[in-house]
Amino acid sequence: MTSRQPIPSNPKPMSGIIFLIITVLASLIILFAILYFLYYLWYSLVHRSRTNPYDSSTPLVKLHRFSYKELKSATEGFSDSTSIGKGGSGIVYKGILKDGKLVAVKLLDSGSFQSEREFQNELQILGGIKSPLVVSLLGYCVERNKRLVVYEYMPNRSLQESLFSESSLCMNWGRRFDVILDVARALAFLHLDCDPPVIHGDVKPSNVLLDSEYKAKLSDFGLSRLKLEEEFGVDMFSQELGKSQELWKSQDLSGNFGGMTTGTETPTPIGTPMESQDEVDFAMALQASSSSKGSTMFQNIRPFGFNSVTQNLSFFNENDATTRNAKGKEVSIVENGVASYDEELSSVDHRKELDLGGGDKARNIKQWGKDWWWKQDGSGELCSKDYVKEWIGSQICPSTNPEWDLEKKCSPQKTSLDISAPLSKPEEVQETTLQEQEPETLKKESDKEITEKTCNKKPRKMKEWWKEEHLDELSKKSKKAKRLESFCKKRFKIPHFDIGKRFQFKRKRKFGMQDENGDDPDAEFSFRKGWKRKHTRSMGSDMWSGDLFSRELSSTTSMRGTLCYVAPEYGGCGYLMEKADIYSFGVLVLVIVSGRRPLHVLNSPMKLEKANLVSWCKQLAHAGNVLELVDERLKDDYNKEQASLCINLALACLQKMPELRPDISDIVKILKGEMELPSLPFEFSPSPPSRTFSRSKRRHKSYAE
Ligand SMILES: Nc1ncnc2c1ncn2[C@@H]1O[C@H](COP(=O)(O)OP(=O)(O)OP(=O)(O)O)[C@@H](O)[C@H]1O
């Protein structure tokens, strides 16, 4: 019998497969474990130095939650008679609580993503701050789509009203100086005593509230942000410059900048030859590029002798080899870096600036949209009027920016710039509330070209507009920004969004508290306002879609803060830093001292150079007559030394390079007389006849002899 041999089963492939699966699984597990470990390591490293008292893990400062009913009855049903102000994000009412306590209740506009963010921000940041220098947040109310914030009531309302209303006489010099010091202290508290530091982001007169004794407190933290991270302490600008900054910061800049404006010191003559120091040259070149009398500075610099970092500066004047003087002429820089200086510069007639040749105008227009801040402070390419018109034109021309909702009907009144008129009737003054301007205003014959150019543009969404206008900046900074964006999106918990999650706002619902035709003649143009009815989220952009970036970049770049108060570096992709507050503080100081708004559009003809407060102040500084800026209503009843100090301090704060602006601690010391005001650059200095000019004059003279 033959025994059948069993067909041998082949267990090998099965076990092989099992083995393979186990191996793959095991390696995957190990890989994931390694990845997780690395991720954890990275996460803890990144968060090591973070202190964040406001994030969701930290219990909020106990804020009282009011019911809507309670606040409604406190404000007599939000009646007009209790309304005390209207801002970009809502209406403020005066209320009396059941216990008799006076409060200010801000009823926020709803349906706007921006408002919600600001609400969250306000609660998170202001709710965590307790200081006599900052207005107290007493509570909030969230009911369905209604959001209200309750503050301590400030009987003397805002500085804006005190300075510009009929009762402005209450703001004598002593009070003005005290307010300046109070605001400086408040900023010092935010920047230095808070952990993490708080950057206010919207320092302006309407956000400075006055108590019964006219003591000032900072309010409105809707646009504030926390400085969470060391990395966020450096904006891209600084990072790129970091190396050179270190070098030239160690220099005695005061000596090298030469100009003294305190009035007691002797200014270094403009033509004084300087030691060749690349770093200083570089800093000065930047100063020069932003100077209204920039061409004078080129006498002392070697424009092409900057260190290589300079090339990265997107804001650096495109015309490296040439710069423009205030008349639109080009000032060429001669080979050895010495520019010819036109004596006439020291007596610029801005009316003539309007008569730019066609070529110049076209070039200027091109340049205009790109870096409007350079122009806003009278950088020399166009005058204030052009700036005002161009800027307003770009804002109000419906075909240019259809997305920018113009909420108000424009006044049919033809408006011209004038500041020479006394301010005895402050109500005559119209802030450049852009909504109030009529496109027709721009259709003057002489400005036709500008207007056509502005208005004939294809309608663009603001995002596109921004991208186009800042293409250069974008290309240079996008790499860095993208990296940071993804970094932030993934890792950073932005504290002011936590509450939003908890409250689960219903964004689509609207409530009808918006006053479509509401008009506040005292209001400043806040970018918030322009945004509030817009779909911020769409502008929040696919480009910068992260929480942080939708706040800090998309809604910002050139759009964040309040016109004329926002720092120039914020026009790019810079982060909101302390020095941005310092810049705004500088503008605020000038506004307080002069009793003028930073940008005036009046109904009567006036000297154009006064239209832009910052620009005018720089001109006065250059002419050595800063006290002309002081509010005429004060007559001679003010402390000249203090006024001069304040104006010069403001100029120091208004320097283009954030790094050159003083720190808030120094500002407080300077105001308290504990520290000398550092020297200011040439552009802010009294301008003696230039040596070059004098020399050549002398030469001519000797030839004549
Ligand atoms: N706590 C308060 N006490 C008294 N008045 C207040 C108080 N808070 C605000 N106000 C008044 O309400 C006005 C509007 O304030 P709000 O903060 O809403 O807007 P804003 O700062 O003028 O503008 P934006 O919100 O666009 O920056 C202020 O100018 C001020 O007169």
The ligand as an SDF file (V2000), in Angstrom:
LIG
                    3D

 31 33  0  0  0  0  0  0  0  0999 V2000
  -15.6470  104.9200   30.4160 N   0  0  0  0  0  0  0  0  0  0  0  0
  -16.1030  105.9800   29.7620 C   0  0  0  0  0  0  0  0  0  0  0  0
  -16.5400  107.0530   30.4360 N   0  0  0  0  0  0  0  0  0  0  0  0
  -17.0120  108.1190   29.8030 C   0  0  0  0  0  0  0  0  0  0  0  0
  -17.0720  108.2240   28.4740 N   0  0  0  0  0  0  0  0  0  0  0  0
  -16.6420  107.2050   27.7360 C   0  0  0  0  0  0  0  0  0  0  0  0
  -16.1340  106.0320   28.3370 C   0  0  0  0  0  0  0  0  0  0  0  0
  -15.7720  105.1830   27.3640 N   0  0  0  0  0  0  0  0  0  0  0  0
  -16.0160  105.8070   26.2020 C   0  0  0  0  0  0  0  0  0  0  0  0
  -16.5480  107.0150   26.4180 N   0  0  0  0  0  0  0  0  0  0  0  0
  -16.9570  107.9810   25.3960 C   0  0  0  0  0  0  0  0  0  0  0  0
  -17.3830  107.2870   24.2540 O   0  0  0  0  0  0  0  0  0  0  0  0
  -16.6300  107.6910   23.1230 C   0  0  0  0  0  0  0  0  0  0  0  0
  -16.4690  106.5170   22.1950 C   0  0  0  0  0  0  0  0  0  0  0  0
  -15.5830  105.6110   22.7850 O   0  0  0  0  0  0  0  0  0  0  0  0
  -15.1180  104.2900   22.0380 P   0  0  0  0  0  0  0  0  0  0  0  0
  -14.0340  103.7020   22.8310 O   0  0  0  0  0  0  0  0  0  0  0  0
  -16.2700  103.4510   21.7210 O   0  0  0  0  0  0  0  0  0  0  0  0
  -14.6650  104.7830   20.6260 O   0  0  0  0  0  0  0  0  0  0  0  0
  -13.4170  105.5610   20.0780 P   0  0  0  0  0  0  0  0  0  0  0  0
  -12.2370  105.2440   20.8880 O   0  0  0  0  0  0  0  0  0  0  0  0
  -13.7960  106.9940   19.9120 O   0  0  0  0  0  0  0  0  0  0  0  0
  -13.2850  104.9640   18.6140 O   0  0  0  0  0  0  0  0  0  0  0  0
  -12.6940  103.5610   18.2000 P   0  0  0  0  0  0  0  0  0  0  0  0
  -13.4540  102.5210   18.9410 O   0  0  0  0  0  0  0  0  0  0  0  0
  -12.9430  103.5290   16.7480 O   0  0  0  0  0  0  0  0  0  0  0  0
  -11.2610  103.5800   18.5570 O   0  0  0  0  0  0  0  0  0  0  0  0
  -15.3430  108.2410   23.6920 C   0  0  0  0  0  0  0  0  0  0  0  0
  -14.7840  109.1850   22.8240 O   0  0  0  0  0  0  0  0  0  0  0  0
  -15.7870  108.8460   24.9960 C   0  0  0  0  0  0  0  0  0  0  0  0
  -16.2490  110.1340   24.7970 O   0  0  0  0  0  0  0  0  0  0  0  0
  1  2  1  0
  2  3  1  0
  2  7  2  0
  3  4  2  0
  4  5  1  0
  5  6  2  0
  6  7  1  0
  6 10  1  0
  7  8  1  0
  8  9  2  0
  9 10  1  0
 10 11  1  0
 11 12  1  0
 11 30  1  0
 12 13  1  0
 13 14  1  0
 13 28  1  0
 14 15  1  0
 15 16  1  0
 16 17  2  0
 16 18  1  0
 16 19  1  0
 19 20  1  0
 20 21  2  0
 20 22  1  0
 20 23  1  0
 23 24  1  0
 24 25  2  0
 24 26  1  0
 24 27  1  0
 28 29  1  0
 28 30  1  0
 30 31  1  0
M  END
$$$$
